[in-house]
Every structure is written in C-alpha cells, then in structure tokens.
Amino acid sequence: DHAFRSAFRRCCQNGHALAAKTLAEHLKFLNLVQTDGLQCMVGAAANGHILVVSWLGEHSDLVSGSIADWTKVMCAAAAGGHIAILELLWSLRSDLKSPRVCLEGLLSALSAGHISFVISLFPTAKTADTYSAEQALLACVLGRQWSAMRWLLEHDDTVRAIPDYRHVSILVKACELGDAYVLQVLRDAGIWDVVDGG
C-alpha cells in the first residue's frame, strides 16, 4: 500500500497525469487520505503540472476542501511562478481571490522573485496595512529578490508608508543575512535618506 501511494505521489509531482489517473482508477486511490492528495497537488503546483492540478482539483475526495489547504497549493504555484496554475485555482475556488489568501501567494512569489506572478496577484493582494507591507518587503529580503523589492517599492503606496523605524528593522535583517545590497535598493527608492536622517 505504501509503495503504491508513494508511486502515486511521484506521478503527480512529476506531472504524469495519465499514470496518476490509471493508478487512482486501478488501485481505487480515489479513497486516498486527503492529506496525500493535498501533498500531491502541492507538488504538482510547485512543478507547474497544470493537468495534474486540474484533475486533483476536480476530485474533492482526493484533496480537502479547506481554504488553508488550497492556499498551500496557491503558494506552491506562486513560489514556482506558475501563473496558469494560479488562474486554474481561481477558476476552481473563487475564495482563493480573497485579499488575505492572495497576500500569502504574493509573499511566496516575492520571496522567489517572480515579478509576473506578483503583477497578476497585486490588484487583489495589495498590502492592506503597514504590517503586511513590511512582511512583503521582508519576503524580498529573505529571498534576496531585489528586483521584486524595487517593483514593490514603486507600486505599493502602503509599502512606502511603513514607519521609518520598521525600515531599520528590515535593514538589520538584511545585514544579519550578510547582504547589504538592500541599502542601495532603499536609497534608490528615496527611503534610505529618511532612514539615514533618523
């Protein structure tokens, strides 16, 4: 049983939709524990396998219906920069378009530097307060994604409204990681002068 379930997971994560379907039908895997289905869907989304994500998404007996679980799938797609999967997930679950859920995807995309994915999510996931804006900047710092950070600084007014003392916290985190390039990014955005003056 374990070997077959493992084979099923590998088929899904590697994009072998036909093999996964055959295993599911032949071995009656439609009674899989839902966490197995979720793990398969996350792996397929992370690797950009839209056919597998679509098939799993249509089988509620394979993947749990909780928004938290589907958010994991969206974040996996975001981290991989797979916009087509984002659009598919939105068509399957309209509640994935909520600002809170999209913010999770935005943070995943920012930390991986997928600007096109960020642009797709941004109208929905625009940071609503300075705390979420700070989390977005921090995601860029942790992922060392300076282009994503620049884009965010140029397009999100809430990011620019982060209190000066919180910018210092972001700088400290960047220095802890040994990457001071963030100073240049903030200076280019006109923020470093404020921090420097404080």
ZAMARKOL-944122 format. One record per residue: x, y, z of N, C-alpha, C, O, CB in turn; residue in three letters. Coordinates in steps of 0.05 Angstrom, whole numbers. Atoms other than C-alpha are relative to their C-alpha. Glycine has a CB too. Example, Ala and Ser with C-alpha at 12.3 -4.5 7.8 and 13.67 -1.06 7.14 Angstrom:
2
18|-24|0|246|-90|156|18|24|0|39|24|13|-20|1|25|ALA
-16|-24|-1|273|-21|143|-15|22|14|-5|44|18|9|9|-29|SER
***
This chain:
198
17|-24|0|0|0|0|17|25|0|12|44|-15|-19|0|24|ASP
-17|-24|-2|55|49|19|15|4|-27|18|27|-35|20|-4|23|HIS
-15|-2|25|94|34|-45|-18|12|-22|-9|28|-38|10|-27|-9|ALA
18|-10|20|32|47|-88|-7|30|5|-8|46|-14|-26|-17|-1|PHE
6|-28|-7|16|112|-51|24|17|-7|21|40|-17|-8|3|30|ARG
-24|-15|6|88|134|-59|2|4|-31|10|25|-40|25|-15|11|SER
-1|-1|29|85|118|-134|-21|21|-10|-15|36|-29|-6|-27|-13|ALA
21|-19|7|20|158|-139|10|29|4|6|46|-13|-26|-5|16|PHE
-11|-26|-6|53|218|-105|21|9|-21|21|31|-30|12|1|28|ARG
-21|-7|20|113|215|-152|-12|6|-27|-3|24|-41|20|-23|-2|ARG
13|-5|26|68|211|-213|-12|28|-1|-8|43|-20|-23|-21|-6|CYS
12|-27|-1|31|274|-191|21|21|0|19|41|-15|-18|2|25|CYS
-21|-20|-3|93|313|-171|17|3|-25|28|24|-30|17|-6|24|GLN
-16|-1|24|128|296|-236|-17|5|-25|-7|5|-48|15|-26|-4|ASN
17|-8|22|68|313|-280|-10|-23|-17|-19|-18|-40|14|18|-16|GLY
9|23|15|49|243|-303|-30|-5|5|-37|-23|19|17|-25|6|HIS
29|0|-6|-26|256|-305|-13|-27|-7|-28|-38|9|-13|22|-15|ALA
12|25|9|-45|194|-344|7|-23|19|-11|-39|26|8|-7|-29|LEU
-9|21|-19|-4|148|-299|-14|3|27|-23|-17|39|30|0|3|ALA
14|-5|-26|-34|181|-237|-29|-8|-1|-39|-21|17|3|30|8|ALA
29|8|3|-105|172|-263|-3|-30|-1|-21|-41|11|-12|13|-26|LYS
1|29|2|-91|100|-281|3|-13|27|-12|-32|34|21|-10|-20|THR
-4|10|-27|-64|86|-212|-25|4|17|-33|-14|32|25|13|13|LEU
23|-6|-16|-123|120|-180|-24|-17|-7|-38|-27|11|-7|30|-4|ALA
23|16|8|-174|82|-220|5|-30|5|-12|-44|16|-6|4|-30|GLU
-6|29|-3|-139|14|-220|2|-8|29|-7|-30|37|26|-7|-15|HIS
-5|8|-28|-120|15|-146|-20|13|19|-17|11|43|28|9|7|LEU
21|-12|-16|-182|53|-123|12|21|19|4|23|42|-15|-21|15|LYS
-13|-21|-17|-139|111|-98|-19|24|4|-11|43|16|26|8|-13|PHE
19|-22|-5|-200|156|-100|-8|0|29|-22|18|38|-24|-2|-19|LEU
5|1|-29|-205|135|-27|25|8|16|27|2|40|-11|-27|9|ASN
-24|-8|-14|-137|163|-11|-6|19|23|-26|34|23|19|14|-20|LEU
2|-20|-21|-128|201|53|4|27|-13|22|31|-29|21|-5|23|VAL
-1|-26|13|-139|274|35|27|14|2|34|29|-16|-21|17|10|GLN
-26|-13|-3|-71|296|61|19|-10|-22|37|4|-30|12|-5|28|THR
-16|9|22|-39|251|8|-7|15|-25|11|23|-41|-4|-31|-4|ASP
9|-15|23|-80|285|-45|10|29|1|18|40|-20|-30|0|-3|GLY
-10|-27|-3|-60|353|-18|29|1|-6|39|19|-20|-6|11|28|LEU
-29|1|5|13|334|-18|6|-2|-30|24|10|-41|13|-23|16|GLN
-3|4|29|6|311|-90|-6|26|-15|9|33|-34|-18|-22|-10|CYS
8|-24|13|-29|375|-110|21|22|4|27|38|-14|-27|9|9|MET
-21|-20|-6|23|420|-76|24|-6|-17|36|13|-29|8|-1|30|VAL
-23|7|16|79|382|-111|-4|6|-29|14|16|-43|7|-29|4|GLY
6|-5|29|45|386|-179|0|30|-5|10|39|-26|-26|-13|-7|ALA
1|-29|4|32|461|-170|27|12|1|34|30|-15|-18|13|22|ALA
-27|-11|-3|103|475|-148|16|-6|-26|33|11|-33|15|-13|24|ALA
-15|8|24|129|439|-210|-14|9|-27|-3|3|-48|5|-29|-1|ASN
14|-11|24|79|472|-258|-16|-21|-16|-20|-17|-40|20|11|-18|GLY
15|21|14|40|409|-276|-30|5|1|-44|-5|19|6|-28|12|HIS
28|-10|-1|-27|440|-292|-21|-22|-4|-42|-20|8|-4|21|-21|ILE
19|21|4|-61|377|-317|-6|-16|25|-28|-24|31|9|-19|-22|LEU
3|15|-25|-49|341|-252|-14|17|21|-32|8|35|28|-8|12|VAL
14|-18|-19|-70|402|-211|-30|2|-7|-47|1|11|12|29|0|VAL
28|-1|9|-134|407|-252|-15|-25|7|-37|-24|18|-1|5|-30|SER
13|25|-6|-150|333|-244|-4|-3|30|-26|-11|38|17|-23|-11|TRP
3|2|-29|-137|333|-169|-20|20|11|-36|14|29|28|4|13|LEU
18|-21|-9|-175|398|-161|-29|-7|-4|-47|3|10|6|25|-13|GLY
27|8|6|-237|366|-191|-9|-24|17|-32|-32|15|-3|-6|-29|GLU
6|23|-17|-235|308|-141|1|7|29|22|6|42|19|-24|-7|HIS
1|-8|-28|-257|332|-73|6|-23|19|13|-18|42|-27|12|7|SER
-7|23|-17|-247|262|-47|30|-5|2|39|-20|19|-14|-26|-10|ASP
-30|2|-1|-172|269|-61|12|23|15|33|20|28|11|-1|-27|LEU
-12|-24|-12|-160|339|-35|-21|13|18|-44|17|10|10|21|-22|VAL
18|-12|-19|-190|371|26|-11|26|-11|1|39|-28|14|4|27|SER
12|-24|10|-237|429|15|7|25|16|-4|46|11|-29|-3|0|GLY
-6|-24|-17|-206|475|68|15|21|-16|32|15|-32|16|-9|25|SER
-14|-22|13|-183|543|45|29|0|7|46|8|-9|-13|27|7|ILE
-28|1|-9|-119|534|85|16|-20|-18|38|-14|-25|2|-9|29|ALA
-14|19|17|-101|472|44|3|11|-29|25|7|-40|-16|-27|-1|ASP
-2|-11|27|-116|506|-22|19|23|-1|31|28|-22|-28|8|-10|TRP
-20|-22|-2|-75|566|0|28|-11|-3|45|2|-16|-3|16|26|THR
-26|12|3|-16|519|6|6|-6|-29|29|-3|-39|2|-26|16|LYS
-3|6|28|-27|498|-66|6|26|-15|24|26|-32|-25|-14|-12|VAL
-4|-25|14|-31|570|-89|28|11|6|42|21|-12|-21|21|8|MET
-27|-9|-7|33|588|-51|22|-16|-14|42|-5|-22|4|-2|30|CYS
-19|17|15|69|529|-84|2|10|-29|24|11|-40|-8|-29|2|ALA
0|-10|27|48|555|-152|14|27|-2|29|32|-20|-29|2|-11|ALA
-12|-26|-1|69|625|-133|30|-2|2|45|13|-12|-11|17|23|ALA
-29|3|-4|138|603|-109|13|-10|-26|37|-5|-30|5|-20|23|ALA
-11|10|26|147|568|-177|-5|19|-23|5|15|-45|-12|-26|-6|GLY
6|-19|21|120|627|-216|-20|-10|-22|-18|-1|-45|25|9|-14|GLY
18|13|20|65|586|-250|-27|14|0|-46|7|14|-4|-30|8|HIS
24|-16|1|12|637|-269|-24|-15|-10|-47|-11|0|5|24|-18|ILE
23|16|11|-31|588|-309|-13|-16|23|-37|-20|23|9|-18|-22|ALA
11|15|-22|-39|547|-246|-16|18|19|-37|10|30|22|-15|16|ILE
15|-20|-16|-60|609|-207|-27|4|-12|-48|4|2|16|27|2|LEU
26|-5|13|-114|623|-258|-18|-25|2|-42|-22|5|5|7|-30|GLU
15|24|-3|-136|550|-256|-12|-2|29|-36|-7|32|17|-25|-6|LEU
10|2|-28|-141|551|-180|-22|20|6|-41|14|19|24|5|20|LEU
21|-21|-3|-181|616|-182|-26|-10|-13|-48|-4|-3|9|26|-13|TRP
24|10|13|-229|582|-231|-13|-22|16|-38|-26|15|6|-10|-28|SER
11|22|-16|-237|523|-184|-10|9|27|-30|-2|38|22|-21|5|LEU
7|-10|-27|-242|563|-119|0|31|0|21|43|1|19|-11|22|ARG
1|-29|0|-266|635|-121|9|12|26|18|35|27|-29|9|-6|SER
-9|-11|-26|-250|643|-47|31|3|2|41|15|20|-9|-18|23|ASP
-29|-4|1|-176|639|-66|7|29|-9|30|37|-8|13|-20|-18|LEU
-5|-27|9|-184|710|-93|-2|20|23|1|44|19|-20|8|-22|LYS
2|-18|-23|-194|739|-23|27|14|5|48|1|1|-10|-14|25|SER
-25|-14|-5|-142|792|-5|19|-14|19|43|-14|15|-6|28|10|PRO
-17|14|-20|-117|752|55|14|-24|-12|38|-28|-8|-17|-9|24|ARG
-11|24|13|-106|689|14|20|9|-21|42|-3|-23|-21|-18|-12|VAL
-18|-9|21|-75|727|-44|26|12|12|47|10|-1|-14|20|-17|CYS
-24|-11|-13|-27|762|4|20|-23|6|44|-19|3|-7|14|26|LEU
-18|23|-4|1|693|22|14|-7|-25|38|-13|-25|-16|-24|11|GLU
-12|6|26|12|679|-51|20|21|-8|41|15|-20|-21|-3|-21|GLY
-18|-23|6|43|748|-60|27|-3|14|48|1|2|-13|27|7|LEU
-25|3|-15|94|735|-5|17|-23|-11|41|-20|-12|-7|-6|30|LEU
-15|22|12|113|668|-36|13|8|-27|36|1|-32|-19|-24|-5|SER
-10|-9|26|121|700|-105|23|20|4|43|18|-10|-22|12|-17|ALA
-21|-20|-5|162|758|-77|26|-13|9|47|-6|0|-9|20|21|LEU
-25|13|-11|210|713|-39|14|-16|-21|38|-21|-19|-7|-18|23|SER
-13|15|22|223|674|-104|6|18|-23|19|10|-43|-19|-22|-9|ALA
-7|-19|21|228|737|-147|-16|-2|-26|-7|6|-47|28|-3|-7|GLY
16|3|24|171|721|-195|-18|25|-4|-40|26|5|-18|-26|2|HIS
14|-26|3|151|791|-216|-26|-3|-16|-46|10|-9|18|20|-15|ILE
24|2|16|100|769|-268|-23|-12|17|-46|-4|14|5|-19|-25|SER
20|11|-18|64|728|-215|-9|22|20|-32|24|26|12|-24|15|PHE
7|-22|-18|67|788|-168|-19|19|-13|-39|28|-1|26|15|9|VAL
18|-18|14|35|832|-221|-28|-12|-3|-48|2|-1|12|6|-28|ILE
26|13|2|-20|780|-231|-16|1|26|-40|5|26|3|-29|-8|SER
13|0|-26|-35|778|-156|-5|28|11|-23|31|28|17|-16|19|LEU
-1|-26|-14|-23|851|-140|-27|14|3|-32|25|25|19|17|-13|PHE
25|-14|-4|-92|881|-154|-17|-11|23|-32|3|36|-16|1|-26|PRO
15|13|-21|-122|831|-106|15|-1|26|3|1|48|-7|-28|-8|THR
-16|5|-24|-65|823|-57|14|25|10|32|23|28|20|-21|-5|ALA
-13|-24|-9|-45|895|-48|1|2|30|-19|-3|44|-14|25|-12|LYS
-3|-1|-29|-18|903|22|-20|20|12|-20|43|4|29|6|8|THR
22|-16|-11|-75|929|65|9|18|23|-4|37|30|-22|-17|9|ALA
-10|-15|-23|-33|955|123|30|-1|1|42|-16|-14|-12|-10|27|ASP
-29|-1|0|38|971|141|13|-26|10|36|-32|3|10|23|17|THR
-11|26|-9|47|904|176|3|-19|-23|25|-30|-27|-18|-12|22|TYR
-2|18|23|31|864|113|20|11|-20|33|-5|-34|-28|-4|-13|SER
-20|-12|18|73|913|73|28|-6|9|45|-12|-7|-4|31|-2|ALA
-26|7|-11|131|901|119|7|-29|-6|29|-36|-12|2|6|30|GLU
-3|28|5|121|826|111|8|-4|-30|24|-22|-36|-25|-16|6|GLN
-7|3|29|124|835|35|29|8|-5|43|-5|-20|-19|18|-17|ALA
-28|-9|3|190|874|39|18|-21|12|39|-28|0|4|27|13|LEU
-17|20|-13|218|822|87|2|-25|-17|23|-38|-18|-12|-7|28|LEU
-1|23|18|199|766|38|21|5|-22|35|-14|-29|-28|-5|-12|ALA
-20|-6|20|241|801|-14|28|-2|11|46|-13|-2|-5|29|-12|CYS
-26|1|-13|299|809|34|9|-29|5|32|-36|-2|0|16|26|VAL
-7|27|-7|297|737|57|6|-17|-26|23|-34|-25|-23|-14|15|LEU
-5|14|25|295|713|-16|21|14|-17|28|4|-38|-25|-2|-16|GLY
-20|-16|15|347|765|-37|-10|7|-28|5|5|-48|27|-15|-2|ARG
13|-6|26|300|787|-92|-3|31|-3|-23|42|4|-28|-13|-2|GLN
-1|-29|0|320|859|-104|-18|12|-22|-29|34|-19|28|10|-4|TRP
18|-10|20|281|868|-169|-29|0|9|-44|19|4|3|-17|-26|SER
27|2|-11|218|845|-134|-4|22|21|-25|34|22|-5|-27|13|ALA
1|-21|-21|233|893|-77|-3|28|-13|-19|44|-4|25|0|18|MET
2|-26|14|243|951|-126|-29|3|-11|-40|25|-9|20|1|-23|ARG
27|-1|12|177|934|-161|-20|7|22|-38|24|18|-7|-26|-13|TRP
18|-5|-22|141|933|-95|1|29|11|-19|41|16|5|-19|23|LEU
-4|-27|-9|170|999|-73|-11|21|-19|-20|42|-11|30|6|5|LEU
10|-18|20|149|1031|-138|-30|0|-2|-43|19|-10|12|-6|-27|GLU
28|4|6|78|1004|-140|-19|-2|24|-43|-2|20|-3|-24|-16|HIS
17|3|-23|52|997|-69|4|23|20|24|25|33|6|-27|14|ASP
-1|-24|-17|37|1061|-31|2|-8|30|15|6|45|-24|17|-4|ASP
-1|9|-28|28|1021|34|28|-7|8|36|-2|31|-19|-24|4|THR
-28|7|-6|100|996|29|15|26|6|32|27|24|12|-15|-24|VAL
-14|-26|-5|124|1068|24|-9|13|25|5|31|35|-5|18|-24|ARG
10|-12|-25|82|1085|85|9|-14|25|2|-7|47|-30|1|0|ALA
-10|14|-23|118|1036|130|16|20|17|32|36|7|19|-24|-8|ILE
-14|-19|-18|144|1075|191|30|-3|-3|40|-25|-7|-8|-4|29|PRO
-29|1|3|218|1093|187|14|-20|17|32|-34|8|11|28|5|ASP
-14|19|-18|237|1052|247|-3|-29|-9|14|-46|-3|-11|3|28|TYR
4|27|11|209|990|212|19|-5|-23|28|-28|-28|-29|-5|-8|ARG
-20|4|21|255|1002|152|27|-7|13|41|-23|1|3|26|-16|HIS
-25|7|-13|313|999|201|0|-29|7|20|-43|4|3|17|26|VAL
2|29|-6|288|930|223|6|-17|-24|19|-37|-22|-28|-6|12|SER
-4|15|25|288|907|151|30|1|-7|41|-18|-16|-17|12|-23|ILE
-29|-2|5|359|934|142|16|-18|18|35|-31|9|9|29|4|LEU
-14|17|-19|382|898|205|-2|-29|-9|18|-44|-9|-12|3|28|VAL
3|28|9|353|832|178|17|-5|-24|30|-26|-26|-30|-5|-7|LYS
-16|3|24|388|843|111|30|-3|9|44|-20|-2|-3|23|-19|ALA
-28|1|-9|454|855|148|6|-26|14|28|-37|12|6|24|18|CYS
-3|26|-13|443|793|190|5|-22|-20|19|-42|-15|-24|-7|17|GLU
-3|20|22|439|754|125|25|5|-16|32|-10|-34|-24|1|-19|LEU
-25|-6|13|503|787|102|-4|12|-28|14|10|-45|17|-25|-2|GLY
6|-11|26|471|823|43|-8|29|3|-32|35|9|-21|-16|-15|ASP
5|-28|-5|476|898|47|-11|14|-26|-14|38|-26|25|15|9|ALA
10|-12|25|451|909|-25|-27|14|4|-35|32|-11|-2|-21|-22|TYR
26|-12|-6|383|925|6|3|30|5|-16|45|0|-13|-14|24|VAL
-4|-29|-4|413|993|26|-2|15|-25|-15|37|-26|28|4|13|LEU
2|-14|25|421|1012|-46|-28|0|-11|-37|21|-22|19|-14|-20|GLN
27|1|9|351|989|-63|-17|21|14|-33|35|1|-12|-28|4|VAL
15|-20|-16|322|1032|-7|9|28|-7|-8|46|-9|3|-5|29|LEU
-10|-27|8|366|1091|-26|-12|8|-27|-20|31|-30|31|1|-1|ARG
11|-6|26|343|1086|-98|-29|8|1|-39|23|-15|4|-23|-19|ASP
29|-6|-3|271|1088|-74|-5|25|17|-28|32|21|-14|-24|14|ALA
3|-24|-15|285|1150|-33|-6|-5|29|-14|14|44|-21|17|-12|GLY
7|6|-28|275|1114|33|24|1|17|23|9|41|-13|-28|2|ILE
-25|0|-16|347|1107|55|6|27|12|17|29|34|23|-11|-16|TRP
-6|-27|-10|354|1182|61|-15|6|26|-5|19|44|-7|21|-21|ASP
16|-4|-24|297|1182|112|12|-16|23|15|-6|45|-29|-8|-5|VAL
-11|17|-21|327|1124|150|26|11|10|32|13|34|4|-29|-10|VAL
-26|-11|-6|396|1155|147|-3|25|17|13|30|35|16|6|-26|ASP
4|-25|-15|369|1221|172|-10|-5|28|-8|13|45|-18|18|-15|GLY
11|6|-26|336|1186|231|22|-10|18|16|-16|41|-22|-19|-2|GLY
***
